[in-house]
Every structure is written in C-alpha cells, then in structure tokens.
Amino acid sequence: MQKEYFIFIPGVAGTFEEEWGQCFAGAAEKTGEGYRLIKLNVFIDPENSEIYLRQKKFIENFLKNRLGDQCPAISVITQPPEDPWKISAEGMFIRAGTTEVITKFWGSVPYVVLGPEPGKELWAAGLGDDELSENTRSASVKSFEMMSGILDQEGMSYNNLVRQWNYVGEILKISRRYQNYQTFNEVRSEYYSKYRTAPGFPAATGIGMKIGGVIIDFCAIQDSPAVRTRPIDNPKQVNAYQYSQKVLKGLKVKGKPIKNPPQFERALFVANGDKLTLFVSGTASIIGQDTIGKENIKEQTHITIENIKRLSEITYLGELTGYDLSHGKCTLIRAYVKRQEYFSAVKDICREQFPGAPAIYTEADVCRDDLLVEIEAEYAF
C-alpha cells in the first residue's frame, strides 16, 4: 500500500468554485485510474475569515457528498498558492485494493484508517475550531483535544504519532509579549508530557497560516512487531527540542521555569512491514540553531535542501536503520515560501534538486521572521 502523491493546479484561472472544480477533476481522474484518495490538502487565499469558513465548508460538503464512504481526510489551509491561482491541492493516494481502507468520523470530521496489516495507519486532518479564535492557546487546545479523541477512538495514543503538521494562524504575531508559535509549543509540550511516554518525538512541521486559528493533521501507526521507527538527526543542526532559550521568542509562561522548545525530530524513519518511509520534517536554512542567508532566498533554499539531503542520504540512513535503501526516491516536497516574489527562485532550485518529485508551493510565514522558505519532504524505499 505504498502512498503516491499528486498535485492539482487549475489549468485556467476562474472563480473559486471553477478552480476547485478543476482541482477535483484531477483527483477524480486519478480515482478512475484505480487510486483511492486518502488525504487531501487544499490551499486557498480567502480575503477574510468569513469567506474562509464559507469556502472550507463548501469543499468539505462537496467531498462528503461526492465521495460518501470513500471521503478522504480533509485539510483546508489559508496558505495562498502562487499567483494567479485562488486554490491548489495535494492528494495522497494508494492503489485501490492493496489494503483495507475505511473512512470514519470524529463528529463531522472524516479520517481514514488503513490496515490492519501489517500495522494499522491512521490519517487525520483539519483538526481545529471553526470559530478561528485569535487566542492561540485555546485554539491549540481544541486541536489537541480533537487529536486525543480520534487516537482514543482508534485504540491508539500519542506514542503512536509518526508525523504531525501544525498550522498556526499568524504564527509570528506577538500579543501581550507572547508569540503565537511559542504559545502553540507550550500547549504541545503539555499534551506530550501528559500523554506521550515513548522516547523521542514524531516528525513535524510548524508553519503559519494567513488567518487565525490552529489546524493539526497527523499520521499514527498502531504498535506491531512489523512496525519500527528511528529518529534521524542532522549532524549540522541542533535538534529543535534542544534549542536554547535565546532563539525562542516572547515571554515564558508564568509559573514555568523555561519556554518549551518545538518538540519534533528532524526526520523519522518508519518501517511498517516492507513499506519503508522517511518523513522529513519542515526544514529551513538553519545551521546549529542559527539562521543562515538572511534576506537571500536563493542561499536559504540551497541550505535548506542541503539539510534535507543530509537527512535522506542513503548510506547514512542505511547505517542507522540497518535496511537496504538503494531503491529510494523522493515522493513529495512541499515548500512554504514567505513572499510571492520568491516563488520562481524556489521552484527553479527545487526542480533542479528534486527532479520528477511531486511538488507544491504555498505562501506562508515560517516560524522565524528571518526565514524565507521552509521545505518538507517524504521518501519511499
């Protein structure tokens, strides 16, 4: 049940509904070719929160009505695609019939379970509060509570998390001297401390959204003798969970001794039976714990990709994991670009460095104001 990713960009600019129709037609074509849609990320550029909620509901209802019990996990994210498009989409598929696939619901939120053999996989998306609270703490708690509920419903726990995406509205904003991203990290630390006993952390991305609120997507895999995980470090980067206080912004929470750093691995290698995957977390132009190439988008993109390639280098991975990984390939990259004028440079470099890999580009603030691009990747072996 190897995953495959496809990117859907409108062919002709039009209204939001027209461009969505073109994206969905691309996904439907893949379904007609024998694929099953598991997870769909939709990136949009609404003018305000009212329009966002209306467009989000339109997409969710459209997919539920059209796909019924084959509805995917859905995430609708306020990260503008490249001009002039109003919408773009990234679909995760598997070949139909290669494993059991069940769509389930947590309230009105669909999620997908693959398996049970060799290890049951759970893919959930779009976990957040439609009230779009500007209180990042309460919005984060809502998202984590939804994740807790789905994990519990599937007989899993935070120990089973292997990949997490954290979309934080206005991620760099500081309100009353508390930064939104740091507030999210405090809530994540609280939930991990309470519910996670496994060593290490999942791979993860923490990235901004144009409009407030918090959305979480995640993948969890049931414990099984066939399931193995291995965190992968980059020798040239400090692990994010070991960052010093000087790089964490805003005030520390009253009553806590320190500000909690982001808790994720640089990459996580996952073996689920004979399916081998490397999840590379959101990666940026950081060496040690310092930003490199400030104000230089080309330099930052090259350093970011060098960091990704260190994490995914075949010999290095083989020595750490004990697997023969000679047949690996990059199956997806997603690049978050701070400004529209940077898209062309980032795309040119990524196409050169990741030839043939499905790639999607969105506009988003990264977790530091001086970071101009962040890229995540996935590899299959």
C-alpha positions in Angstrom: 0.0 0.0 0.0 2.7 2.5 -1.0 1.5 6.0 -1.0 1.6 8.2 -4.1 1.2 12.0 -4.2 -0.4 14.1 -7.0 -0.6 17.9 -7.2 -3.6 19.6 -8.6 -3.4 23.2 -10.0 -6.1 24.8 -12.0 -5.4 25.0 -15.7 -7.5 28.1 -16.2 -8.0 31.0 -13.8 -11.6 31.5 -12.7 -13.8 31.8 -9.7 -13.0 29.9 -6.6 -15.7 27.3 -7.4 -14.4 27.0 -11.0 -10.8 26.5 -9.9 -11.9 24.0 -7.2 -13.8 22.1 -9.9 -10.6 21.8 -12.0 -8.6 20.5 -9.0 -11.3 18.0 -8.1 -11.5 16.8 -11.7 -7.8 16.0 -11.5 -8.3 14.0 -8.3 -11.3 12.2 -9.8 -9.2 11.2 -12.8 -6.8 9.5 -10.5 -9.6 7.7 -8.8 -10.7 6.5 -12.2 -7.2 5.2 -12.8 -7.5 2.8 -9.8 -6.3 5.0 -7.0 -8.1 5.6 -3.6 -7.8 9.2 -2.2 -6.7 9.0 1.5 -5.9 12.6 2.4 -6.5 15.9 0.6 -4.8 19.2 1.5 -6.4 22.2 -0.1 -4.6 25.6 0.0 -6.7 28.7 -0.5 -6.4 32.5 -0.3 -9.6 34.0 1.2 -9.9 37.7 1.9 -11.2 37.2 5.5 -12.3 34.6 8.0 -15.9 34.7 6.9 -15.0 33.8 3.3 -12.6 31.2 4.6 -15.2 29.4 6.6 -17.7 29.5 3.7 -15.1 28.1 1.2 -13.9 25.5 3.7 -17.5 24.3 4.3 -18.1 24.2 0.6 -15.1 21.9 -0.1 -15.9 19.6 2.9 -19.5 19.2 1.9 -18.6 18.8 -1.7 -16.2 15.9 -0.9 -18.6 14.2 1.6 -21.5 14.4 -0.9 -19.5 13.2 -3.9 -17.3 10.6 -2.2 -19.5 9.3 0.6 -17.9 6.4 2.5 -14.7 7.0 0.4 -14.3 10.6 1.6 -10.6 11.4 2.5 -9.2 13.2 5.4 -9.5 16.9 4.5 -7.5 19.9 5.5 -8.3 23.4 4.1 -5.5 25.7 4.9 -5.2 29.5 4.4 -1.8 29.5 2.6 -2.2 31.2 -0.8 -0.9 29.3 -3.9 1.2 31.0 -6.4 -0.5 33.9 -8.3 -2.8 34.0 -10.1 -4.5 30.9 -8.6 -7.1 31.0 -5.9 -6.6 27.4 -4.9 -4.3 24.4 -5.2 -4.4 20.9 -3.8 -2.2 18.0 -2.8 -3.6 14.5 -2.8 -2.3 11.4 -1.1 -3.4 8.2 -2.8 -2.9 4.4 -2.6 -3.7 1.8 -5.2 -7.2 0.6 -4.6 -7.3 -3.0 -3.3 -3.9 -3.0 -1.8 -5.2 -2.8 1.8 -8.4 -2.3 3.7 -9.4 1.4 3.7 -12.2 2.7 6.0 -13.4 6.3 6.3 -14.5 7.1 9.8 -15.7 10.3 11.6 -14.9 12.2 14.7 -18.1 14.3 14.9 -18.3 15.8 11.4 -14.5 15.4 10.7 -13.6 12.5 8.4 -10.4 10.5 8.9 -9.1 7.4 7.2 -7.8 4.1 8.6 -5.5 1.8 6.6 -4.8 -1.8 7.5 -4.9 -3.6 9.9 -1.9 -5.4 8.5 1.0 -5.1 9.0 0.4 -2.1 11.3 -2.8 -0.1 11.2 -2.3 3.5 9.9 -4.5 6.4 10.9 -4.6 9.6 8.8 -6.5 12.6 10.2 -6.6 16.2 9.0 -8.3 19.5 9.5 -8.4 19.3 13.3 -9.4 22.7 14.6 -12.1 25.1 15.7 -14.3 26.8 13.1 -14.5 29.8 15.5 -11.0 30.7 14.3 -10.1 32.0 17.8 -7.3 34.6 17.9 -6.5 33.1 21.2 -3.8 30.7 20.1 -3.8 28.8 23.3 -7.5 27.9 23.3 -7.3 27.2 19.5 -4.3 24.8 20.1 -6.1 23.1 23.0 -9.1 22.5 20.8 -7.0 20.9 18.1 -5.1 18.7 20.5 -8.3 17.6 22.2 -9.7 16.5 18.8 -6.5 14.6 18.1 -6.7 13.0 21.6 -10.3 11.9 20.8 -9.5 10.3 17.5 -6.5 8.5 18.8 -8.5 7.1 21.7 -11.4 6.1 19.4 -8.9 4.0 17.4 -7.2 2.5 20.4 -4.1 4.5 19.9 -2.1 7.1 21.9 0.3 9.9 21.4 3.0 7.2 21.4 1.8 6.1 18.0 2.3 9.5 16.3 4.8 9.4 13.5 4.0 12.6 11.5 2.3 15.8 12.6 1.5 19.1 10.7 0.8 22.2 12.8 -0.7 25.2 11.1 -0.7 28.2 13.3 -2.6 31.4 12.3 -0.3 34.5 12.2 2.5 32.3 13.6 4.9 35.2 14.2 2.4 37.6 15.9 3.2 38.6 19.4 0.2 39.5 21.6 0.9 40.9 25.0 4.5 39.8 24.6 3.6 36.2 23.9 4.4 34.8 20.4 1.7 32.6 18.7 4.2 29.9 17.8 5.7 29.8 21.2 2.2 29.6 22.7 1.5 26.6 20.4 4.7 24.9 21.5 3.7 25.3 25.2 0.4 23.5 24.5 2.1 20.8 22.5 4.6 20.2 25.4 1.7 20.0 27.9 0.0 17.3 25.8 3.1 15.3 25.0 4.2 15.4 28.7 0.8 14.1 29.8 0.1 11.6 27.1 3.4 10.5 25.4 5.8 8.1 27.2 7.7 6.9 24.1 11.2 8.3 23.7 11.7 11.0 21.1 9.1 12.7 19.0 7.3 12.5 15.7 8.4 14.3 12.6 6.5 17.6 12.3 6.0 20.8 10.5 5.1 24.1 12.3 4.1 26.7 9.8 2.0 29.8 9.5 -1.5 30.5 8.1 -2.8 33.7 6.8 -5.9 33.7 9.0 -6.0 32.9 12.8 -6.7 29.6 14.5 -4.8 26.3 14.6 -5.2 23.2 12.5 -3.5 19.9 13.1 -3.0 17.0 10.7 -1.4 13.8 11.8 -0.4 10.2 11.0 -0.3 7.5 13.7 0.6 3.8 13.3 -0.5 1.1 15.7 2.2 -0.8 17.6 3.1 -4.1 15.9 6.1 -6.4 15.6 6.2 -5.3 12.0 6.5 -1.6 12.9 9.8 0.1 13.6 10.7 3.8 13.9 14.1 5.6 14.1 14.7 9.3 14.6 17.2 10.8 12.1 19.4 13.7 13.2 21.2 16.2 11.1 24.8 16.5 12.5 24.9 20.1 11.3 21.8 21.1 13.1 20.8 21.3 16.8 17.7 19.2 17.4 14.8 21.6 17.7 13.8 20.2 21.1 17.3 21.2 22.3 17.2 24.8 21.2 18.5 27.3 23.7 16.2 30.0 25.2 17.8 32.7 23.1 16.1 31.5 19.9 12.6 31.1 21.4 10.6 34.3 21.2 8.3 36.1 23.6 7.7 35.7 27.3 7.8 32.4 29.1 4.5 31.2 30.6 4.0 32.4 34.2 4.9 29.7 36.6 7.1 27.7 34.2 10.9 27.7 34.5 11.6 28.0 30.8 10.0 28.4 27.4 9.4 25.0 25.8 11.2 24.4 22.5 9.5 22.8 19.5 9.2 19.0 20.1 9.9 17.1 16.8 12.6 15.1 15.2 14.4 16.4 12.2 13.2 13.3 10.4 11.7 10.0 11.3 12.3 6.7 9.5 9.3 4.4 9.7 9.2 0.7 8.7 5.7 -0.7 8.5 6.3 -4.2 7.3 8.1 -3.9 4.0 6.9 -0.3 3.5 9.8 2.0 4.4 9.2 5.7 4.7 11.3 8.7 5.7 9.3 11.7 6.9 11.5 14.8 6.7 10.1 17.5 9.0 9.7 21.1 7.9 13.3 22.1 7.2 14.8 25.6 6.9 18.1 27.4 6.4 19.4 26.7 9.9 22.9 25.5 10.8 23.4 24.7 14.5 20.5 26.7 15.7 21.2 29.9 13.7 19.5 31.2 10.6 21.9 31.4 7.6 21.5 33.5 4.5 19.3 36.2 5.9 17.5 38.2 3.2 18.8 35.8 0.5 16.2 33.5 -0.8 18.5 31.5 -3.1 21.0 30.9 -0.4 18.3 29.9 2.1 16.8 27.5 -0.4 20.1 25.8 -1.2 21.0 25.4 2.5 17.5 24.1 3.3 17.9 21.4 0.6 21.4 20.5 1.8 19.9 19.9 5.2 17.2 17.7 3.7 19.8 15.7 1.7 21.9 15.1 4.8 18.8 13.6 6.5 18.0 11.4 3.5 21.5 10.3 2.4 21.2 6.6 1.6 24.4 5.4 3.2 23.8 7.4 6.3 20.2 6.1 6.6 21.3 2.5 5.9 23.9 2.6 8.7 21.4 4.0 11.2 18.5 1.7 10.3 20.1 -1.5 9.0 18.0 -1.5 5.9 19.0 -1.7 2.2 17.7 1.6 0.9 19.2 1.6 -2.6 15.9 1.9 -4.3 14.6 5.0 -2.5 13.0 8.0 -4.1 11.6 11.4 -3.1 7.8 11.1 -3.3 6.8 14.6 -2.3 8.2 18.0 -1.4 6.1 20.9 -0.1 7.7 24.3 0.0 6.4 27.1 2.2 7.5 30.5 0.7 7.4 33.7 2.6 6.6 36.0 -0.3 5.1 35.6 -3.8 8.1 37.2 -5.4 10.3 34.3 -4.1 8.2 31.5 -5.8 10.1 31.5 -9.0 13.6 31.2 -7.4 12.4 28.4 -5.0 10.7 26.5 -7.8 13.7 26.6 -10.1 16.1 25.3 -7.4 13.7 22.6 -6.2 13.1 21.3 -9.8 16.8 21.0 -10.2 17.4 19.3 -6.9 14.3 17.1 -6.8 13.7 16.2 -10.5 10.5 14.4 -11.1 9.2 14.7 -7.5 5.7 15.9 -7.0 6.0 19.4 -5.5 3.6 22.0 -4.2 4.4 25.6 -3.2 2.4 27.8 -0.9 2.8 31.3 0.6 3.3 31.2 4.4 5.2 32.7 7.2 7.9 30.4 8.7 8.5 30.1 12.4 11.2 32.8 12.4 10.8 36.2 10.8 14.2 35.9 9.1 13.4 32.5 7.5 12.2 33.0 3.9 11.4 29.4 3.0 10.7 26.0 4.7 10.6 22.7 2.8 9.4 19.3 4.0 9.9 16.0 2.1 8.9 12.4 2.1 10.9 9.4 0.7 9.8 5.9 0.0 12.2 2.9 -0.2 
